[in-house]
Amino acid sequence: MPAKPIELSDQELEVVQEVQLFLGLASVEQTIEFLLRQRLQEKLLQLAGREIQTNPRHSL
């Protein structure tokens, strides 16, 4: 993944660190990458669902 700095508030960093501990990840960076991938996957599934609803020929 391309490196792009992400600025977090103290509160946001605290939450990310809690998630890091919960998931057992090695770093804050890994945790942020995990969370971003999860969110991207959710959005892609939503878009795919909309595509199937609006274009019925793709449905199974």
C-alpha positions, 0 to 999 in steps of 0.5 A: 500500500502506498504510504500516506500519513494519516493524522489522528487525534489523541482520542482516535489514536486511543481507539485504534490502539484498543483495536490493535490490542483486541486484534493482536496486531503488531502496530498501529499502522497494521491496525489502520490498514486492517480497518481500511481494508474492512471498510473498503470490502464493506463498500464494495459489497454494498456497490455490488448489491446495488448493481445486482438490484438495478441490473437484474440480468446479473442476478443468479 
